[in-house]
């Protein structure tokens, strides 16, 4: 289920009114966080589930982070109006971010015309001392999707795209999750970097067919060449075989990064580890399905709900009904 551009705009309008009517900045924050929670629940069942294991205030901040990365991603992936219109919307969103950083509170930012999600995210940035440039790095990756190109190697893909699309998002989350000690924070960031890369590579491997329809190919050319054929010269069957083999190779690289992410789990604050560990386990299930597949790259793999639940900590199951009732 995805929302139309009109649905997003309607939600923005309603949320502006609700923020304006809030009696305090805290009340305004809670209203934006609640709407952000709905964004996450609508768009990502898996991430919604695992983040319910966080403490309440961390959970709200993660919900807001998800909302401000989801909307730009929807702009470039789903709405598909004329390219310049998308670019204009992205530029307006980025301008809102810059303006929000100059405001002292959420209501003042929204009163000045800033999107409520962006205004709330600016509070998360300031409150957790997240480097302001990280979100610009994320938006640069979104701009790159407006002019798709191929990547020669995996390292080029990571450096020129994945860093902005996923790694910095992991950095946002790490600042919210916190570290087990000040000295452990750098290790937590390294773990988050590996996890961000792993999650993005898994998504690329899963979405080969969808991305091709958008005129994109994130599997690096060197992996395709190693699979036996260049797409430009391969016949249909050979092309599918090469893509399938290259997709599995990409998933293998993802698995290596999941393994590296696990080694840094202890660097995170104790009250965040269950959510991070569950995230690794759930998404690694999807990656394992891709690794085990030898079928057509047009098959979009997914993990059944009951198998996702098996990857979650049994001691936390009681939280899941509360999550779906809207209590957490």
Secondary structure by P-SEA (a helix, b strand, c coil): ccccaaaaaaaaaaaaaaaaacccaaaaaaaaaaaaaaaaaaccaaaaaaaccccaaaaaaaaaaaaaaaaaaaaaccccccaaaaaaaaaaaaaaaaaaaacccaaaaaaacccaaaaaaaaaaaaaccccaaaaaaaaaaaaaabbbbbccaaaaaacccccccaaaaaaaaaaaccccccaaaaaaaaaaaaaaaaaaaaaaacaaaaaaaccccccaaaaaaaccccccccaaaaaaaaaaaaaaaaaaaaaaaaaaaaacccccccaaaaaaaaaaaaaaaaaaaaaccccccccccccaaaaaaacccccccaaaaaaaccc
